[in-house]
Amino acid sequence: MQEMSLTSFWIIAGSCVLVLGIMILKNRARFALDFLVRAVLGACTIAYVNKWLAQQGILLAVGINPVTLLTTGSLGFSGVALLYGILLLKIL
């Protein structure tokens, strides 16, 4: 009787650990996917804004590099605004 109780405990504990592990992996995958989507949309936004500013005759362009992708991936569109704000302050 004691062995059956101990075995049941380990089965339940193992199931809980498995479910928690799956949830952690799912959240990490979701975070990575969100980061990737924000980075790609940020890069597209930077390219579009650079092109629009060039058409307006404004020589202000943010480069697309790992630092800008990290910024836009982390902060989203507010990161794009931050990059242009920093560049604008730099030329003032």
PyMOL Python script that loads the backbone (N, CA, C, O; Angstrom):
from pymol import cmd

cmd.read_pdbstr("""\
ATOM      1  N   MET A   1       0.817  -1.186   0.000  1.00  0.00           N
ATOM      2  CA  MET A   1       0.000   0.000   0.000  1.00  0.00           C
ATOM      3  C   MET A   1       0.867   1.259   0.000  1.00  0.00           C
ATOM      4  O   MET A   1       0.568   2.229  -0.697  1.00  0.00           O
ATOM      5  N   GLN A   2       1.937   1.234   0.784  1.00  0.00           N
ATOM      6  CA  GLN A   2       2.852   2.378   0.856  1.00  0.00           C
ATOM      7  C   GLN A   2       3.543   2.613  -0.481  1.00  0.00           C
ATOM      8  O   GLN A   2       3.710   3.762  -0.888  1.00  0.00           O
ATOM      9  N   GLU A   3       3.949   1.547  -1.175  1.00  0.00           N
ATOM     10  CA  GLU A   3       4.626   1.669  -2.471  1.00  0.00           C
ATOM     11  C   GLU A   3       3.710   2.297  -3.511  1.00  0.00           C
ATOM     12  O   GLU A   3       4.154   3.103  -4.329  1.00  0.00           O
ATOM     13  N   MET A   4       2.452   1.934  -3.482  1.00  0.00           N
ATOM     14  CA  MET A   4       1.498   2.482  -4.439  1.00  0.00           C
ATOM     15  C   MET A   4       1.307   3.982  -4.212  1.00  0.00           C
ATOM     16  O   MET A   4       1.184   4.739  -5.174  1.00  0.00           O
ATOM     17  N   SER A   5       1.282   4.410  -2.975  1.00  0.00           N
ATOM     18  CA  SER A   5       1.123   5.820  -2.655  1.00  0.00           C
ATOM     19  C   SER A   5       2.346   6.619  -3.112  1.00  0.00           C
ATOM     20  O   SER A   5       2.208   7.715  -3.656  1.00  0.00           O
ATOM     21  N   LEU A   6       3.544   6.067  -2.888  1.00  0.00           N
ATOM     22  CA  LEU A   6       4.767   6.737  -3.297  1.00  0.00           C
ATOM     23  C   LEU A   6       4.862   6.826  -4.820  1.00  0.00           C
ATOM     24  O   LEU A   6       5.282   7.851  -5.357  1.00  0.00           O
ATOM     25  N   THR A   7       4.478   5.773  -5.505  1.00  0.00           N
ATOM     26  CA  THR A   7       4.476   5.766  -6.971  1.00  0.00           C
ATOM     27  C   THR A   7       3.482   6.800  -7.509  1.00  0.00           C
ATOM     28  O   THR A   7       3.784   7.509  -8.468  1.00  0.00           O
ATOM     29  N   SER A   8       2.323   6.884  -6.904  1.00  0.00           N
ATOM     30  CA  SER A   8       1.324   7.870  -7.332  1.00  0.00           C
ATOM     31  C   SER A   8       1.850   9.287  -7.145  1.00  0.00           C
ATOM     32  O   SER A   8       1.638  10.159  -7.987  1.00  0.00           O
ATOM     33  N   PHE A   9       2.545   9.503  -6.017  1.00  0.00           N
ATOM     34  CA  PHE A   9       3.128  10.819  -5.763  1.00  0.00           C
ATOM     35  C   PHE A   9       4.105  11.194  -6.867  1.00  0.00           C
ATOM     36  O   PHE A   9       4.056  12.309  -7.385  1.00  0.00           O
ATOM     37  N   TRP A  10       4.992  10.272  -7.231  1.00  0.00           N
ATOM     38  CA  TRP A  10       5.990  10.567  -8.257  1.00  0.00           C
ATOM     39  C   TRP A  10       5.359  10.773  -9.626  1.00  0.00           C
ATOM     40  O   TRP A  10       5.849  11.579 -10.418  1.00  0.00           O
ATOM     41  N   ILE A  11       4.291  10.066  -9.911  1.00  0.00           N
ATOM     42  CA  ILE A  11       3.592  10.258 -11.192  1.00  0.00           C
ATOM     43  C   ILE A  11       2.965  11.650 -11.238  1.00  0.00           C
ATOM     44  O   ILE A  11       3.065  12.344 -12.250  1.00  0.00           O
ATOM     45  N   ILE A  12       2.324  12.055 -10.150  1.00  0.00           N
ATOM     46  CA  ILE A  12       1.694  13.374 -10.101  1.00  0.00           C
ATOM     47  C   ILE A  12       2.755  14.473 -10.140  1.00  0.00           C
ATOM     48  O   ILE A  12       2.593  15.464 -10.853  1.00  0.00           O
ATOM     49  N   ALA A  13       3.832  14.308  -9.384  1.00  0.00           N
ATOM     50  CA  ALA A  13       4.909  15.305  -9.373  1.00  0.00           C
ATOM     51  C   ALA A  13       5.549  15.415 -10.751  1.00  0.00           C
ATOM     52  O   ALA A  13       5.815  16.522 -11.219  1.00  0.00           O
ATOM     53  N   GLY A  14       5.801  14.286 -11.410  1.00  0.00           N
ATOM     54  CA  GLY A  14       6.374  14.302 -12.756  1.00  0.00           C
ATOM     55  C   GLY A  14       5.464  14.978 -13.755  1.00  0.00           C
ATOM     56  O   GLY A  14       5.930  15.704 -14.633  1.00  0.00           O
ATOM     57  N   SER A  15       4.160  14.745 -13.627  1.00  0.00           N
ATOM     58  CA  SER A  15       3.196  15.385 -14.524  1.00  0.00           C
ATOM     59  C   SER A  15       3.194  16.902 -14.331  1.00  0.00           C
ATOM     60  O   SER A  15       3.127  17.657 -15.301  1.00  0.00           O
ATOM     61  N   CYS A  16       3.268  17.340 -13.079  1.00  0.00           N
ATOM     62  CA  CYS A  16       3.307  18.784 -12.799  1.00  0.00           C
ATOM     63  C   CYS A  16       4.567  19.423 -13.381  1.00  0.00           C
ATOM     64  O   CYS A  16       4.501  20.497 -13.978  1.00  0.00           O
ATOM     65  N   VAL A  17       5.704  18.771 -13.209  1.00  0.00           N
ATOM     66  CA  VAL A  17       6.958  19.290 -13.750  1.00  0.00           C
ATOM     67  C   VAL A  17       6.886  19.342 -15.274  1.00  0.00           C
ATOM     68  O   VAL A  17       7.356  20.307 -15.878  1.00  0.00           O
ATOM     69  N   LEU A  18       6.311  18.331 -15.899  1.00  0.00           N
ATOM     70  CA  LEU A  18       6.171  18.296 -17.352  1.00  0.00           C
ATOM     71  C   LEU A  18       5.291  19.445 -17.846  1.00  0.00           C
ATOM     72  O   LEU A  18       5.631  20.111 -18.824  1.00  0.00           O
ATOM     73  N   VAL A  19       4.174  19.674 -17.180  1.00  0.00           N
ATOM     74  CA  VAL A  19       3.268  20.756 -17.579  1.00  0.00           C
ATOM     75  C   VAL A  19       3.957  22.114 -17.401  1.00  0.00           C
ATOM     76  O   VAL A  19       3.855  22.977 -18.272  1.00  0.00           O
ATOM     77  N   LEU A  20       4.651  22.304 -16.283  1.00  0.00           N
ATOM     78  CA  LEU A  20       5.371  23.558 -16.069  1.00  0.00           C
ATOM     79  C   LEU A  20       6.462  23.757 -17.116  1.00  0.00           C
ATOM     80  O   LEU A  20       6.653  24.870 -17.606  1.00  0.00           O
ATOM     81  N   GLY A  21       7.173  22.698 -17.460  1.00  0.00           N
ATOM     82  CA  GLY A  21       8.206  22.787 -18.500  1.00  0.00           C
ATOM     83  C   GLY A  21       7.629  23.174 -19.839  1.00  0.00           C
ATOM     84  O   GLY A  21       8.213  23.990 -20.552  1.00  0.00           O
ATOM     85  N   ILE A  22       6.495  22.606 -20.196  1.00  0.00           N
ATOM     86  CA  ILE A  22       5.841  22.944 -21.463  1.00  0.00           C
ATOM     87  C   ILE A  22       5.401  24.405 -21.464  1.00  0.00           C
ATOM     88  O   ILE A  22       5.545  25.093 -22.474  1.00  0.00           O
ATOM     89  N   MET A  23       4.869  24.881 -20.347  1.00  0.00           N
ATOM     90  CA  MET A  23       4.428  26.279 -20.270  1.00  0.00           C
ATOM     91  C   MET A  23       5.615  27.230 -20.384  1.00  0.00           C
ATOM     92  O   MET A  23       5.509  28.264 -21.043  1.00  0.00           O
ATOM     93  N   ILE A  24       6.731  26.903 -19.761  1.00  0.00           N
ATOM     94  CA  ILE A  24       7.919  27.762 -19.845  1.00  0.00           C
ATOM     95  C   ILE A  24       8.422  27.822 -21.282  1.00  0.00           C
ATOM     96  O   ILE A  24       8.737  28.899 -21.789  1.00  0.00           O
ATOM     97  N   LEU A  25       8.498  26.656 -21.944  1.00  0.00           N
ATOM     98  CA  LEU A  25       8.953  26.638 -23.336  1.00  0.00           C
ATOM     99  C   LEU A  25       7.993  27.384 -24.250  1.00  0.00           C
ATOM    100  O   LEU A  25       8.415  28.065 -25.185  1.00  0.00           O
ATOM    101  N   LYS A  26       6.703  27.252 -23.976  1.00  0.00           N
ATOM    102  CA  LYS A  26       5.707  27.944 -24.791  1.00  0.00           C
ATOM    103  C   LYS A  26       5.856  29.463 -24.634  1.00  0.00           C
ATOM    104  O   LYS A  26       5.777  30.200 -25.617  1.00  0.00           O
ATOM    105  N   ASN A  27       6.069  29.923 -23.409  1.00  0.00           N
ATOM    106  CA  ASN A  27       6.229  31.369 -23.181  1.00  0.00           C
ATOM    107  C   ASN A  27       7.502  31.888 -23.826  1.00  0.00           C
ATOM    108  O   ASN A  27       7.510  32.989 -24.376  1.00  0.00           O
ATOM    109  N   ARG A  28       8.582  31.110 -23.768  1.00  0.00           N
ATOM    110  CA  ARG A  28       9.822  31.543 -24.416  1.00  0.00           C
ATOM    111  C   ARG A  28       9.657  31.606 -25.923  1.00  0.00           C
ATOM    112  O   ARG A  28      10.147  32.534 -26.566  1.00  0.00           O
ATOM    113  N   ALA A  29       8.969  30.624 -26.492  1.00  0.00           N
ATOM    114  CA  ALA A  29       8.745  30.632 -27.938  1.00  0.00           C
ATOM    115  C   ALA A  29       7.869  31.818 -28.323  1.00  0.00           C
ATOM    116  O   ALA A  29       8.108  32.460 -29.346  1.00  0.00           O
ATOM    117  N   ARG A  30       6.868  32.109 -27.522  1.00  0.00           N
ATOM    118  CA  ARG A  30       5.998  33.259 -27.803  1.00  0.00           C
ATOM    119  C   ARG A  30       6.797  34.560 -27.715  1.00  0.00           C
ATOM    120  O   ARG A  30       6.632  35.447 -28.553  1.00  0.00           O
ATOM    121  N   PHE A  31       7.658  34.677 -26.709  1.00  0.00           N
ATOM    122  CA  PHE A  31       8.492  35.871 -26.555  1.00  0.00           C
ATOM    123  C   PHE A  31       9.416  36.025 -27.757  1.00  0.00           C
ATOM    124  O   PHE A  31       9.562  37.125 -28.290  1.00  0.00           O
ATOM    125  N   ALA A  32      10.041  34.929 -28.187  1.00  0.00           N
ATOM    126  CA  ALA A  32      10.950  34.983 -29.331  1.00  0.00           C
ATOM    127  C   ALA A  32      10.202  35.375 -30.603  1.00  0.00           C
ATOM    128  O   ALA A  32      10.703  36.163 -31.404  1.00  0.00           O
ATOM    129  N   LEU A  33       9.009  34.828 -30.784  1.00  0.00           N
ATOM    130  CA  LEU A  33       8.212  35.159 -31.969  1.00  0.00           C
ATOM    131  C   LEU A  33       7.786  36.631 -31.943  1.00  0.00           C
ATOM    132  O   LEU A  33       7.859  37.317 -32.962  1.00  0.00           O
ATOM    133  N   ASP A  34       7.342  37.111 -30.781  1.00  0.00           N
ATOM    134  CA  ASP A  34       6.961  38.524 -30.669  1.00  0.00           C
ATOM    135  C   ASP A  34       8.151  39.435 -30.961  1.00  0.00           C
ATOM    136  O   ASP A  34       8.015  40.437 -31.663  1.00  0.00           O
ATOM    137  N   PHE A  35       9.310  39.085 -30.422  1.00  0.00           N
ATOM    138  CA  PHE A  35      10.518  39.879 -30.647  1.00  0.00           C
ATOM    139  C   PHE A  35      10.851  39.920 -32.136  1.00  0.00           C
ATOM    140  O   PHE A  35      11.158  40.982 -32.678  1.00  0.00           O
ATOM    141  N   LEU A  36      10.789  38.765 -32.795  1.00  0.00           N
ATOM    142  CA  LEU A  36      11.110  38.680 -34.218  1.00  0.00           C
ATOM    143  C   LEU A  36      10.139  39.507 -35.052  1.00  0.00           C
ATOM    144  O   LEU A  36      10.557  40.200 -35.980  1.00  0.00           O
ATOM    145  N   VAL A  37       8.860  39.442 -34.734  1.00  0.00           N
ATOM    146  CA  VAL A  37       7.858  40.216 -35.482  1.00  0.00           C
ATOM    147  C   VAL A  37       8.094  41.713 -35.296  1.00  0.00           C
ATOM    148  O   VAL A  37       8.034  42.473 -36.262  1.00  0.00           O
ATOM    149  N   ARG A  38       8.364  42.144 -34.049  1.00  0.00           N
ATOM    150  CA  ARG A  38       8.634  43.565 -33.808  1.00  0.00           C
ATOM    151  C   ARG A  38       9.897  44.021 -34.524  1.00  0.00           C
ATOM    152  O   ARG A  38       9.939  45.134 -35.049  1.00  0.00           O
ATOM    153  N   ALA A  39      10.930  43.178 -34.555  1.00  0.00           N
ATOM    154  CA  ALA A  39      12.183  43.552 -35.225  1.00  0.00           C
ATOM    155  C   ALA A  39      11.967  43.701 -36.726  1.00  0.00           C
ATOM    156  O   ALA A  39      12.465  44.652 -37.329  1.00  0.00           O
ATOM    157  N   VAL A  40      11.236  42.782 -37.333  1.00  0.00           N
ATOM    158  CA  VAL A  40      10.991  42.849 -38.783  1.00  0.00           C
ATOM    159  C   VAL A  40      10.115  44.055 -39.123  1.00  0.00           C
ATOM    160  O   VAL A  40      10.409  44.782 -40.071  1.00  0.00           O
ATOM    161  N   LEU A  41       9.048  44.272 -38.364  1.00  0.00           N
ATOM    162  CA  LEU A  41       8.189  45.427 -38.629  1.00  0.00           C
ATOM    163  C   LEU A  41       8.931  46.740 -38.370  1.00  0.00           C
ATOM    164  O   LEU A  41       8.714  47.724 -39.077  1.00  0.00           O
ATOM    165  N   GLY A  42       9.797  46.757 -37.370  1.00  0.00           N
ATOM    166  CA  GLY A  42      10.601  47.946 -37.106  1.00  0.00           C
ATOM    167  C   GLY A  42      11.559  48.235 -38.243  1.00  0.00           C
ATOM    168  O   GLY A  42      11.721  49.390 -38.639  1.00  0.00           O
ATOM    169  N   ALA A  43      12.204  47.191 -38.782  1.00  0.00           N
ATOM    170  CA  ALA A  43      13.124  47.380 -39.911  1.00  0.00           C
ATOM    171  C   ALA A  43      12.368  47.886 -41.141  1.00  0.00           C
ATOM    172  O   ALA A  43      12.859  48.757 -41.859  1.00  0.00           O
ATOM    173  N   CYS A  44      11.191  47.346 -41.378  1.00  0.00           N
ATOM    174  CA  CYS A  44      10.382  47.822 -42.512  1.00  0.00           C
ATOM    175  C   CYS A  44       9.962  49.271 -42.312  1.00  0.00           C
ATOM    176  O   CYS A  44       9.964  50.056 -43.260  1.00  0.00           O
ATOM    177  N   THR A  45       9.602  49.630 -41.087  1.00  0.00           N
ATOM    178  CA  THR A  45       9.213  51.004 -40.785  1.00  0.00           C
ATOM    179  C   THR A  45      10.393  51.954 -40.980  1.00  0.00           C
ATOM    180  O   THR A  45      10.237  53.033 -41.552  1.00  0.00           O
ATOM    181  N   ILE A  46      11.565  51.555 -40.508  1.00  0.00           N
ATOM    182  CA  ILE A  46      12.760  52.393 -40.679  1.00  0.00           C
ATOM    183  C   ILE A  46      13.058  52.596 -42.158  1.00  0.00           C
ATOM    184  O   ILE A  46      13.353  53.714 -42.581  1.00  0.00           O
ATOM    185  N   ALA A  47      12.984  51.532 -42.945  1.00  0.00           N
ATOM    186  CA  ALA A  47      13.252  51.645 -44.379  1.00  0.00           C
ATOM    187  C   ALA A  47      12.242  52.573 -45.047  1.00  0.00           C
ATOM    188  O   ALA A  47      12.609  53.390 -45.892  1.00  0.00           O
ATOM    189  N   TYR A  48      10.971  52.448 -44.668  1.00  0.00           N
ATOM    190  CA  TYR A  48       9.940  53.297 -45.253  1.00  0.00           C
ATOM    191  C   TYR A  48      10.136  54.760 -44.852  1.00  0.00           C
ATOM    192  O   TYR A  48      10.049  55.651 -45.697  1.00  0.00           O
ATOM    193  N   VAL A  49      10.400  55.008 -43.570  1.00  0.00           N
ATOM    194  CA  VAL A  49      10.577  56.383 -43.098  1.00  0.00           C
ATOM    195  C   VAL A  49      11.826  57.002 -43.717  1.00  0.00           C
ATOM    196  O   VAL A  49      11.812  58.175 -44.092  1.00  0.00           O
ATOM    197  N   ASN A  50      12.913  56.224 -43.830  1.00  0.00           N
ATOM    198  CA  ASN A  50      14.124  56.729 -44.485  1.00  0.00           C
ATOM    199  C   ASN A  50      13.833  57.153 -45.922  1.00  0.00           C
ATOM    200  O   ASN A  50      14.274  58.212 -46.370  1.00  0.00           O
ATOM    201  N   LYS A  51      13.092  56.321 -46.629  1.00  0.00           N
ATOM    202  CA  LYS A  51      12.761  56.630 -48.020  1.00  0.00           C
ATOM    203  C   LYS A  51      11.858  57.861 -48.097  1.00  0.00           C
ATOM    204  O   LYS A  51      12.060  58.718 -48.957  1.00  0.00           O
ATOM    205  N   TRP A  52      10.877  57.957 -47.218  1.00  0.00           N
ATOM    206  CA  TRP A  52       9.971  59.102 -47.223  1.00  0.00           C
ATOM    207  C   TRP A  52      10.719  60.392 -46.896  1.00  0.00           C
ATOM    208  O   TRP A  52      10.490  61.424 -47.528  1.00  0.00           O
ATOM    209  N   LEU A  53      11.618  60.332 -45.902  1.00  0.00           N
ATOM    210  CA  LEU A  53      12.398  61.524 -45.560  1.00  0.00           C
ATOM    211  C   LEU A  53      13.307  61.945 -46.707  1.00  0.00           C
ATOM    212  O   LEU A  53      13.483  63.139 -46.948  1.00  0.00           O
ATOM    213  N   ALA A  54      13.885  60.982 -47.415  1.00  0.00           N
ATOM    214  CA  ALA A  54      14.739  61.305 -48.560  1.00  0.00           C
ATOM    215  C   ALA A  54      13.932  61.976 -49.671  1.00  0.00           C
ATOM    216  O   ALA A  54      14.423  62.900 -50.319  1.00  0.00           O
ATOM    217  N   GLN A  55      12.702  61.519 -49.897  1.00  0.00           N
ATOM    218  CA  GLN A  55      11.843  62.143 -50.901  1.00  0.00           C
ATOM    219  C   GLN A  55      11.471  63.567 -50.520  1.00  0.00           C
ATOM    220  O   GLN A  55      11.252  64.409 -51.390  1.00  0.00           O
ATOM    221  N   GLN A  56      11.399  63.842 -49.209  1.00  0.00           N
ATOM    222  CA  GLN A  56      11.078  65.183 -48.734  1.00  0.00           C
ATOM    223  C   GLN A  56      12.302  66.088 -48.707  1.00  0.00           C
ATOM    224  O   GLN A  56      12.191  67.282 -48.430  1.00  0.00           O
ATOM    225  N   GLY A  57      13.465  65.520 -48.995  1.00  0.00           N
ATOM    226  CA  GLY A  57      14.690  66.312 -49.003  1.00  0.00           C
ATOM    227  C   GLY A  57      15.332  66.445 -47.631  1.00  0.00           C
ATOM    228  O   GLY A  57      16.202  67.293 -47.433  1.00  0.00           O
ATOM    229  N   ILE A  58      14.917  65.627 -46.695  1.00  0.00           N
ATOM    230  CA  ILE A  58      15.467  65.674 -45.338  1.00  0.00           C
ATOM    231  C   ILE A  58      16.535  64.594 -45.232  1.00  0.00           C
ATOM    232  O   ILE A  58      16.249  63.408 -45.401  1.00  0.00           O
ATOM    233  N   LEU A  59      17.758  65.008 -44.955  1.00  0.00           N
ATOM    234  CA  LEU A  59      18.864  64.062 -44.872  1.00  0.00           C
ATOM    235  C   LEU A  59      18.994  63.527 -43.453  1.00  0.00           C
ATOM    236  O   LEU A  59      19.927  63.874 -42.728  1.00  0.00           O
ATOM    237  N   LEU A  60      18.068  62.698 -43.076  1.00  0.00           N
ATOM    238  CA  LEU A  60      18.045  62.089 -41.751  1.00  0.00           C
ATOM    239  C   LEU A  60      17.669  60.623 -41.942  1.00  0.00           C
ATOM    240  O   LEU A  60      16.526  60.318 -42.279  1.00  0.00           O
ATOM    241  N   ALA A  61      18.610  59.723 -41.731  1.00  0.00           N
ATOM    242  CA  ALA A  61      18.338  58.308 -41.975  1.00  0.00           C
ATOM    243  C   ALA A  61      18.940  57.458 -40.865  1.00  0.00           C
ATOM    244  O   ALA A  61      20.096  57.633 -40.480  1.00  0.00           O
ATOM    245  N   VAL A  62      18.139  56.544 -40.365  1.00  0.00           N
ATOM    246  CA  VAL A  62      18.596  55.578 -39.372  1.00  0.00           C
ATOM    247  C   VAL A  62      19.035  54.332 -40.127  1.00  0.00           C
ATOM    248  O   VAL A  62      18.297  53.822 -40.970  1.00  0.00           O
ATOM    249  N   GLY A  63      20.208  53.851 -39.835  1.00  0.00           N
ATOM    250  CA  GLY A  63      20.693  52.638 -40.481  1.00  0.00           C
ATOM    251  C   GLY A  63      20.047  51.391 -39.890  1.00  0.00           C
ATOM    252  O   GLY A  63      19.645  51.375 -38.726  1.00  0.00           O
ATOM    253  N   ILE A  64      19.954  50.360 -40.700  1.00  0.00           N
ATOM    254  CA  ILE A  64      19.424  49.087 -40.224  1.00  0.00           C
ATOM    255  C   ILE A  64      20.617  48.183 -39.935  1.00  0.00           C
ATOM    256  O   ILE A  64      21.316  47.735 -40.844  1.00  0.00           O
ATOM    257  N   ASN A  65      20.832  47.926 -38.645  1.00  0.00           N
ATOM    258  CA  ASN A  65      21.940  47.097 -38.200  1.00  0.00           C
ATOM    259  C   ASN A  65      21.493  46.312 -36.963  1.00  0.00           C
ATOM    260  O   ASN A  65      20.360  46.484 -36.513  1.00  0.00           O
ATOM    261  N   PRO A  66      22.342  45.467 -36.411  1.00  0.00           N
ATOM    262  CA  PRO A  66      21.916  44.667 -35.251  1.00  0.00           C
ATOM    263  C   PRO A  66      21.449  45.494 -34.055  1.00  0.00           C
ATOM    264  O   PRO A  66      20.545  45.071 -33.334  1.00  0.00           O
ATOM    265  N   VAL A  67      22.043  46.655 -33.836  1.00  0.00           N
ATOM    266  CA  VAL A  67      21.632  47.486 -32.695  1.00  0.00           C
ATOM    267  C   VAL A  67      20.226  48.040 -32.909  1.00  0.00           C
ATOM    268  O   VAL A  67      19.413  48.038 -31.985  1.00  0.00           O
ATOM    269  N   THR A  68      19.936  48.509 -34.111  1.00  0.00           N
ATOM    270  CA  THR A  68      18.595  49.037 -34.367  1.00  0.00           C
ATOM    271  C   THR A  68      17.560  47.917 -34.361  1.00  0.00           C
ATOM    272  O   THR A  68      16.430  48.123 -33.919  1.00  0.00           O
ATOM    273  N   LEU A  69      17.934  46.738 -34.844  1.00  0.00           N
ATOM    274  CA  LEU A  69      17.005  45.609 -34.791  1.00  0.00           C
ATOM    275  C   LEU A  69      16.740  45.182 -33.357  1.00  0.00           C
ATOM    276  O   LEU A  69      15.613  44.819 -33.019  1.00  0.00           O
ATOM    277  N   LEU A  70      17.759  45.219 -32.511  1.00  0.00           N
ATOM    278  CA  LEU A  70      17.586  44.909 -31.094  1.00  0.00           C
ATOM    279  C   LEU A  70      16.692  45.943 -30.421  1.00  0.00           C
ATOM    280  O   LEU A  70      15.848  45.595 -29.595  1.00  0.00           O
ATOM    281  N   THR A  71      16.874  47.204 -30.772  1.00  0.00           N
ATOM    282  CA  THR A  71      16.060  48.270 -30.189  1.00  0.00           C
ATOM    283  C   THR A  71      14.605  48.143 -30.618  1.00  0.00           C
ATOM    284  O   THR A  71      13.701  48.217 -29.785  1.00  0.00           O
ATOM    285  N   THR A  72      14.376  47.954 -31.902  1.00  0.00           N
ATOM    286  CA  THR A  72      12.985  47.841 -32.365  1.00  0.00           C
ATOM    287  C   THR A  72      12.357  46.535 -31.936  1.00  0.00           C
ATOM    288  O   THR A  72      11.152  46.481 -31.688  1.00  0.00           O
ATOM    289  N   GLY A  73      13.152  45.479 -31.844  1.00  0.00           N
ATOM    290  CA  GLY A  73      12.612  44.210 -31.370  1.00  0.00           C
ATOM    291  C   GLY A  73      12.211  44.272 -29.911  1.00  0.00           C
ATOM    292  O   GLY A  73      11.226  43.652 -29.509  1.00  0.00           O
ATOM    293  N   SER A  74      12.958  45.010 -29.121  1.00  0.00           N
ATOM    294  CA  SER A  74      12.660  45.131 -27.697  1.00  0.00           C
ATOM    295  C   SER A  74      11.531  46.115 -27.426  1.00  0.00           C
ATOM    296  O   SER A  74      10.639  45.835 -26.625  1.00  0.00           O
ATOM    297  N   LEU A  75      11.565  47.262 -28.090  1.00  0.00           N
ATOM    298  CA  LEU A  75      10.624  48.343 -27.778  1.00  0.00           C
ATOM    299  C   LEU A  75       9.490  48.513 -28.779  1.00  0.00           C
ATOM    300  O   LEU A  75       8.517  49.209 -28.487  1.00  0.00           O
ATOM    301  N   GLY A  76       9.588  47.901 -29.941  1.00  0.00           N
ATOM    302  CA  GLY A  76       8.540  48.045 -30.944  1.00  0.00           C
ATOM    303  C   GLY A  76       8.636  49.390 -31.654  1.00  0.00           C
ATOM    304  O   GLY A  76       9.732  49.894 -31.901  1.00  0.00           O
ATOM    305  N   PHE A  77       7.482  49.966 -31.980  1.00  0.00           N
ATOM    306  CA  PHE A  77       7.466  51.224 -32.726  1.00  0.00           C
ATOM    307  C   PHE A  77       7.990  52.394 -31.891  1.00  0.00           C
ATOM    308  O   PHE A  77       8.499  53.374 -32.435  1.00  0.00           O
ATOM    309  N   SER A  78       7.862  52.284 -30.582  1.00  0.00           N
ATOM    310  CA  SER A  78       8.455  53.343 -29.757  1.00  0.00           C
ATOM    311  C   SER A  78       9.981  53.319 -29.873  1.00  0.00           C
ATOM    312  O   SER A  78      10.630  54.352 -29.705  1.00  0.00           O
ATOM    313  N   GLY A  79      10.556  52.152 -30.158  1.00  0.00           N
ATOM    314  CA  GLY A  79      11.993  52.060 -30.406  1.00  0.00           C
ATOM    315  C   GLY A  79      12.382  52.764 -31.690  1.00  0.00           C
ATOM    316  O   GLY A  79      13.449  53.374 -31.772  1.00  0.00           O
ATOM    317  N   VAL A  80      11.518  52.682 -32.693  1.00  0.00           N
ATOM    318  CA  VAL A  80      11.764  53.402 -33.953  1.00  0.00           C
ATOM    319  C   VAL A  80      11.755  54.905 -33.682  1.00  0.00           C
ATOM    320  O   VAL A  80      12.628  55.631 -34.157  1.00  0.00           O
ATOM    321  N   ALA A  81      10.770  55.365 -32.921  1.00  0.00           N
ATOM    322  CA  ALA A  81      10.701  56.786 -32.573  1.00  0.00           C
ATOM    323  C   ALA A  81      11.921  57.202 -31.758  1.00  0.00           C
ATOM    324  O   ALA A  81      12.446  58.299 -31.946  1.00  0.00           O
ATOM    325  N   LEU A  82      12.370  56.342 -30.863  1.00  0.00           N
ATOM    326  CA  LEU A  82      13.561  56.626 -30.066  1.00  0.00           C
ATOM    327  C   LEU A  82      14.789  56.788 -30.950  1.00  0.00           C
ATOM    328  O   LEU A  82      15.581  57.708 -30.744  1.00  0.00           O
ATOM    329  N   LEU A  83      14.958  55.907 -31.930  1.00  0.00           N
ATOM    330  CA  LEU A  83      16.111  55.988 -32.825  1.00  0.00           C
ATOM    331  C   LEU A  83      16.111  57.280 -33.630  1.00  0.00           C
ATOM    332  O   LEU A  83      17.152  57.919 -33.782  1.00  0.00           O
ATOM    333  N   TYR A  84      14.949  57.664 -34.143  1.00  0.00           N
ATOM    334  CA  TYR A  84      14.874  58.922 -34.894  1.00  0.00           C
ATOM    335  C   TYR A  84      15.048  60.118 -33.973  1.00  0.00           C
ATOM    336  O   TYR A  84      15.624  61.129 -34.376  1.00  0.00           O
ATOM    337  N   GLY A  85      14.559  60.018 -32.743  1.00  0.00           N
ATOM    338  CA  GLY A  85      14.762  61.097 -31.783  1.00  0.00           C
ATOM    339  C   GLY A  85      16.229  61.293 -31.442  1.00  0.00           C
ATOM    340  O   GLY A  85      16.709  62.424 -31.363  1.00  0.00           O
ATOM    341  N   ILE A  86      16.940  60.192 -31.239  1.00  0.00           N
ATOM    342  CA  ILE A  86      18.375  60.281 -30.962  1.00  0.00           C
ATOM    343  C   ILE A  86      19.108  60.891 -32.139  1.00  0.00           C
ATOM    344  O   ILE A  86      19.985  61.736 -31.954  1.00  0.00           O
ATOM    345  N   LEU A  87      18.762  60.475 -33.345  1.00  0.00           N
ATOM    346  CA  LEU A  87      19.409  61.012 -34.532  1.00  0.00           C
ATOM    347  C   LEU A  87      19.105  62.491 -34.711  1.00  0.00           C
ATOM    348  O   LEU A  87      19.971  63.267 -35.117  1.00  0.00           O
ATOM    349  N   LEU A  88      17.878  62.875 -34.408  1.00  0.00           N
ATOM    350  CA  LEU A  88      17.509  64.289 -34.522  1.00  0.00           C
ATOM    351  C   LEU A  88      18.265  65.132 -33.505  1.00  0.00           C
ATOM    352  O   LEU A  88      18.733  66.220 -33.839  1.00  0.00           O
ATOM    353  N   LEU A  89      18.393  64.658 -32.279  1.00  0.00           N
ATOM    354  CA  LEU A  89      19.160  65.394 -31.279  1.00  0.00           C
ATOM    355  C   LEU A  89      20.634  65.476 -31.637  1.00  0.00           C
ATOM    356  O   LEU A  89      21.307  66.452 -31.306  1.00  0.00           O
ATOM    357  N   LYS A  90      21.130  64.454 -32.311  1.00  0.00           N
ATOM    358  CA  LYS A  90      22.536  64.436 -32.704  1.00  0.00           C
ATOM    359  C   LYS A  90      22.874  65.537 -33.710  1.00  0.00           C
ATOM    360  O   LYS A  90      23.970  66.097 -33.684  1.00  0.00           O
ATOM    361  N   ILE A  91      21.916  65.841 -34.601  1.00  0.00           N
ATOM    362  CA  ILE A  91      22.203  66.846 -35.633  1.00  0.00           C
ATOM    363  C   ILE A  91      21.890  68.265 -35.174  1.00  0.00           C
ATOM    364  O   ILE A  91      22.239  69.224 -35.862  1.00  0.00           O
ATOM    365  N   LEU A  92      21.236  68.415 -34.021  1.00  0.00           N
ATOM    366  CA  LEU A  92      20.900  69.769 -33.543  1.00  0.00           C
ATOM    367  C   LEU A  92      22.071  70.456 -32.940  1.00  0.00           C
ATOM    368  O   LEU A  92      21.955  71.596 -32.492  1.00  0.00           O
TER     369      LEU A  92
END
""", "prot")
cmd.dss("prot")
cmd.show_as("cartoon", "prot")
cmd.util.cbc("prot")
cmd.orient("prot")
